[in-house]
């Protein structure tokens, strides 16, 4: 199966993620590039991330869902993403949702959007988070039953080069559960997108617009390092020939 040469080749793009900001870290450059080229870009978020406060004095849990809704709307405005849907599942509880239920919700969205390309987590959930793994399972099941035969499903991944450079940076901040994420050799990637400087700046602005999640990390490692963490977006084919 041929690799994608440019974001425009993705056509109508659907991203399916677990929490607000997953889409920004893993695919903001691709979404912005696709939107800029005139492609339809749609994003689905399973939860409102209401359990993820990094500072409860500033962002109490009882109001965090609304905060993160507003943050994500601001990020999408920067990236040019105009279509978004919440599934409304509880943060930290996606793995308790019956797989068929989550998949059925996504089947309806896929039937409506008719995407050419779907971006989501691989079986590892990238970080190992149970919500991420559940979203992977729902999306894969929904894609297999509802997507066009010509559509493609892509799983977020990292390369050995990225892992060698960035794992030591991420380790002190518990970005990944132990043993995650899985690694894909660069020559096996379906999407290997180096985010160009103008789009990387948009991605940075979208990250900054979500301070309840990004502020502490920015303070800890700085803009330059965090941008290096996010200047490539890599995906593997869900299914190979």
C-alpha positions as CSV (number, residue, x, y, z in Angstrom):
1,X,0.0,0.0,0.0
2,X,1.5,3.3,-1.1
3,X,2.5,6.0,1.4
4,X,0.7,9.3,1.5
5,X,2.8,11.9,-0.3
6,X,1.0,15.0,1.0
7,X,-1.9,15.9,3.3
8,X,-4.1,16.8,0.3
9,X,-4.1,13.2,-0.7
10,X,-6.0,12.3,2.4
11,X,-9.2,13.7,1.0
12,X,-12.0,14.1,3.4
13,X,-10.3,13.6,6.8
14,X,-11.9,12.2,10.0
15,X,-10.0,12.1,13.2
16,X,-11.3,10.1,16.2
17,X,-9.7,10.7,19.6
18,X,-10.3,10.3,23.3
19,X,-9.6,13.6,24.9
20,X,-9.3,17.3,23.9
21,X,-5.7,17.9,22.8
22,X,-5.1,14.4,21.5
23,X,-5.9,15.6,18.1
24,X,-3.7,18.7,18.4
25,X,-0.5,16.8,19.5
26,X,-0.9,14.0,17.0
27,X,-2.4,15.5,13.9
28,X,-2.7,19.3,14.1
29,X,-0.3,19.8,11.2
30,X,-2.1,17.4,9.0
31,X,-5.5,18.8,9.9
32,X,-4.4,22.4,9.2
33,X,-2.7,21.4,5.9
34,X,-5.8,19.5,4.8
35,X,-8.1,22.3,5.7
36,X,-5.9,24.9,4.0
37,X,-6.0,22.9,0.8
38,X,-9.8,22.8,0.9
39,X,-10.4,19.3,2.2
40,X,-13.2,18.6,4.6
41,X,-11.8,18.0,8.1
42,X,-14.0,16.5,10.9
43,X,-12.9,15.6,14.4
44,X,-14.6,13.4,17.0
45,X,-13.7,13.5,20.7
46,X,-14.9,10.8,23.0
47,X,-14.7,12.6,26.3
48,X,-14.4,16.2,27.5
49,X,-11.3,15.4,29.5
50,X,-13.0,16.4,32.8
51,X,-10.7,14.2,35.0
52,X,-7.5,15.7,33.8
53,X,-6.8,18.8,35.9
54,X,-3.1,19.6,36.4
55,X,-3.9,22.4,38.9
56,X,-7.2,22.0,40.7
57,X,-6.9,25.4,42.3
58,X,-7.0,27.0,38.8
59,X,-9.0,24.3,37.0
60,X,-11.3,22.6,39.4
61,X,-12.7,19.3,38.2
62,X,-16.3,20.4,38.5
63,X,-15.8,23.1,35.8
64,X,-13.0,21.4,33.8
65,X,-15.2,20.0,31.1
66,X,-16.4,23.4,30.1
67,X,-12.9,24.8,30.2
68,X,-11.6,22.1,27.9
69,X,-14.5,22.5,25.5
70,X,-13.6,26.2,25.2
71,X,-9.9,25.4,24.8
72,X,-10.6,23.0,22.0
73,X,-12.8,25.4,20.2
74,X,-10.0,28.0,20.3
75,X,-7.5,25.4,19.0
76,X,-9.8,24.4,16.1
77,X,-10.3,28.0,15.2
78,X,-6.5,28.4,14.8
79,X,-6.2,25.2,12.8
80,X,-9.2,25.8,10.5
81,X,-11.2,22.8,11.7
82,X,-14.9,23.7,11.4
83,X,-16.6,20.3,12.2
84,X,-16.4,18.6,15.5
85,X,-18.5,16.2,17.5
86,X,-18.4,15.1,21.2
87,X,-19.4,11.5,22.1
88,X,-19.9,12.5,25.7
89,X,-18.4,9.5,27.4
90,X,-16.8,10.0,30.9
91,X,-13.1,10.7,31.0
92,X,-11.3,7.6,32.2
93,X,-14.4,5.4,31.5
94,X,-14.2,4.7,27.8
95,X,-12.9,1.2,28.5
96,X,-16.1,0.5,30.4
97,X,-18.3,1.3,27.4
98,X,-19.3,-1.8,25.5
99,X,-17.3,-1.9,22.3
100,X,-20.3,-2.4,20.1
101,X,-21.9,0.8,21.6
102,X,-18.9,3.0,20.9
103,X,-18.5,1.5,17.4
104,X,-22.2,2.0,16.6
105,X,-21.9,5.7,17.5
106,X,-18.9,6.0,15.1
107,X,-20.6,4.0,12.4
108,X,-23.2,6.7,12.1
109,X,-20.6,9.4,11.9
110,X,-18.6,7.6,9.3
111,X,-21.8,7.0,7.2
112,X,-22.5,10.7,7.4
113,X,-19.0,12.1,6.8
114,X,-17.9,9.4,4.2
115,X,-14.2,10.0,5.0
116,X,-11.5,9.1,2.6
117,X,-9.1,8.9,5.5
118,X,-9.5,8.2,9.2
119,X,-6.9,9.0,11.8
120,X,-6.9,7.5,15.3
121,X,-4.9,5.6,17.9
122,X,-3.3,2.2,17.2
123,X,-3.8,-0.8,19.5
124,X,-1.3,0.7,21.9
125,X,-3.3,3.9,22.3
126,X,0.0,5.7,21.7
127,X,0.4,6.4,25.5
128,X,-1.2,3.2,26.7
129,X,-4.2,5.0,28.2
130,X,-7.3,2.8,28.5
131,X,-9.5,5.5,26.9
132,X,-7.1,5.7,23.9
133,X,-7.2,1.9,23.5
134,X,-11.0,1.8,23.7
135,X,-11.3,4.5,21.0
136,X,-8.9,2.5,18.8
137,X,-11.2,-0.5,19.1
138,X,-14.4,1.4,18.4
139,X,-12.9,3.2,15.4
140,X,-11.4,0.1,13.9
141,X,-14.7,-1.8,14.3
142,X,-16.7,1.0,12.9
143,X,-14.4,1.6,10.0
144,X,-14.5,-2.1,9.0
145,X,-18.3,-2.1,9.0
146,X,-19.1,1.3,7.6
147,X,-16.3,2.9,5.6
148,X,-16.0,3.0,1.9
149,X,-13.8,0.2,0.4
150,X,-11.6,3.0,-1.0
151,X,-11.1,4.6,2.4
152,X,-8.0,4.2,4.6
153,X,-7.6,3.9,8.3
154,X,-4.3,5.2,9.9
155,X,-2.9,4.6,13.3
156,X,-0.7,7.1,15.2
157,X,2.8,5.8,15.8
158,X,6.4,7.0,16.3
159,X,9.6,6.1,14.6
160,X,12.8,4.7,16.2
161,X,14.5,8.1,15.5
162,X,11.8,10.0,17.3
163,X,11.8,7.5,20.2
164,X,15.6,7.7,20.7
165,X,15.5,11.5,20.9
166,X,12.2,12.1,22.7
167,X,11.7,9.2,25.1
168,X,14.3,10.6,27.5
169,X,12.6,14.0,27.4
170,X,9.2,12.6,28.0
171,X,10.1,10.1,30.8
172,X,10.1,12.5,33.7
173,X,6.6,13.8,32.9
174,X,4.8,10.4,32.6
175,X,3.6,11.2,29.1
176,X,3.6,7.4,28.3
177,X,2.7,4.4,30.3
178,X,5.6,2.0,30.8
179,X,6.3,0.1,27.6
180,X,4.5,2.5,25.3
181,X,4.2,3.6,22.5
182,X,4.9,1.0,19.8
183,X,7.5,2.0,17.3
184,X,7.2,1.8,13.5
185,X,10.3,1.9,11.2
186,X,10.3,4.9,9.0
187,X,10.1,2.9,5.8
188,X,6.9,1.2,7.0
189,X,5.0,4.4,7.6
190,X,1.9,5.4,5.6
191,X,2.1,9.0,6.7
192,X,5.4,10.7,7.5
193,X,4.6,14.4,7.7
194,X,7.2,16.9,8.8
195,X,5.2,19.9,9.8
196,X,6.4,23.0,7.9
197,X,7.4,26.1,10.0
198,X,4.2,28.0,9.3
199,X,1.9,25.1,10.3
200,X,4.2,24.3,13.2
201,X,3.5,27.8,14.5
202,X,-0.2,27.2,14.2
203,X,0.2,23.9,16.0
204,X,2.1,25.6,18.7
205,X,-0.6,28.2,19.1
206,X,-3.3,25.5,19.3
207,X,-1.3,23.8,22.0
208,X,-0.9,27.1,23.9
209,X,-4.7,27.6,23.6
210,X,-5.2,24.6,25.9
211,X,-3.3,25.8,29.0
212,X,-5.1,23.4,31.4
213,X,-3.1,20.7,29.7
214,X,-0.1,22.3,28.2
215,X,1.0,25.1,30.5
216,X,2.9,22.9,33.0
217,X,4.7,21.0,30.2
218,X,5.7,24.2,28.4
219,X,7.1,25.6,31.6
220,X,9.0,22.4,32.3
221,X,10.6,21.8,28.9
222,X,10.2,25.1,27.0
223,X,8.8,26.0,23.5
224,X,11.8,24.8,21.5
225,X,11.8,21.3,23.0
226,X,8.1,20.9,22.9
227,X,8.0,21.9,19.2
228,X,10.7,19.3,18.5
229,X,8.4,16.8,20.2
230,X,5.7,17.7,17.8
231,X,7.3,18.7,14.5
232,X,6.6,15.3,12.8
233,X,3.2,13.5,12.6
234,X,3.5,9.8,11.7
235,X,0.9,7.1,11.1
236,X,0.9,3.5,10.0
237,X,-1.7,1.8,7.8
238,X,-4.2,-0.1,9.9
239,X,-4.3,-2.8,7.3
240,X,-1.6,-3.8,4.9
241,X,-1.8,-5.7,1.7
